[in-house]
Amino acid sequence: MLERVVGDHSRLLIQQTKEWGEVLLGFESKNRFELRDEAGARIGFAAEEAKGLGQWFLRNLFGRCRKAKIHVYEPGGSQVG
């Protein structure tokens, strides 16, 4: 199913997107990423799975030094991985 997003592309650009609250206040929210092909066209997106206050606390306490489950989506929003 992931092939529907990746296709025959030899390279993918993955760019993390930030929300204004993260930038201004410094709090971590669920990580989101845009997936782009070699030409820069958006071919999908990915988002971190996080549930509840406990996950929010761990995100802000450990930042990048923690496990995260990432889901991949087609541009229309259907989950593929």
Phi and psi in degrees as a GROMACS rama.xvg file:
@    title "Ramachandran Plot"
@    xaxis  label "Phi"
@    yaxis  label "Psi"
@TYPE xy
-62.9963  -24.1171  LEU-2
-61.6989  -25.0469  GLU-3
-63.3975  -30.0708  ARG-4
-90.2214  -48.449  VAL-5
-72.7582  -42.5389  VAL-6
57.2775  -138.622  GLY-7
-96.6738  14.9869  ASP-8
-68.2846  134.46  HIS-9
-85.6783  -20.1533  SER-10
-139.102  148.495  ARG-11
-128.116  141.051  LEU-12
-102.203  128.992  LEU-13
-118.997  119.701  ILE-14
-123.768  124.865  GLN-15
-75.3134  136.738  GLN-16
-102.97  142.388  THR-17
-117.109  149.824  LYS-18
-98.6706  157.897  GLU-19
-60.1426  -34.9795  TRP-20
-60.8383  -38.3446  GLY-21
-65.9774  -43.6256  GLU-22
-68.1456  -47.754  VAL-23
-77.4387  -39.9379  LEU-24
-100.545  -18.5827  LEU-25
83.0971  6.22992  GLY-26
-85.4096  140.324  PHE-27
-82.4773  135.953  GLU-28
-116.457  -177.376  SER-29
-59.0543  132.202  LYS-30
-72.029  138.461  ASN-31
-131.321  145.403  ARG-32
-136.077  143.068  PHE-33
-99.2547  136.452  GLU-34
-105.937  126.322  LEU-35
-129.443  152.54  ARG-36
-85.3875  -173.999  ASP-37
-59.5027  -31.2671  GLU-38
-85.9391  -4.55654  ALA-39
93.082  2.71761  GLY-40
-75.5719  137.034  ALA-41
-71.5867  123.58  ARG-42
-113.501  -3.40405  ILE-43
167.179  -173.066  GLY-44
-150.159  165.235  PHE-45
-134.12  150.199  ALA-46
-145.265  145.672  ALA-47
-76.692  137.828  GLU-48
-85.5952  125.814  GLU-49
-152.26  129.911  ALA-50
-126.121  133.434  LYS-51
79.3749  175.031  GLY-52
-67.3626  -33.8756  LEU-53
-61.3443  -41.938  GLY-54
-66.5803  -39.1131  GLN-55
-60.8736  -44.459  TRP-56
-61.9437  -46.5846  PHE-57
-62.7741  -40.3491  LEU-58
-58.1924  -44.2954  ARG-59
-81.2157  -23.1407  ASN-60
-82.0063  -46.0704  LEU-61
-102.462  -12.7275  PHE-62
54.4852  -121.504  GLY-63
-78.4661  -13.3097  ARG-64
-92.025  57.1269  CYS-65
-154.319  161.927  ARG-66
-77.1259  150.848  LYS-67
-147.67  140.938  ALA-68
-101.155  123.918  LYS-69
-112.226  135.144  ILE-70
-110.208  143.313  HIS-71
-108.732  138.736  VAL-72
-128.826  149.588  TYR-73
-72.9624  164.172  GLU-74
-56.9689  -29.1888  PRO-75
-78.2206  -9.04908  GLY-76
104.826  -1.22518  GLY-77
-77.2323  130.747  SER-78
-73.529  133.242  GLN-79
-123.976  -8.02099  VAL-80
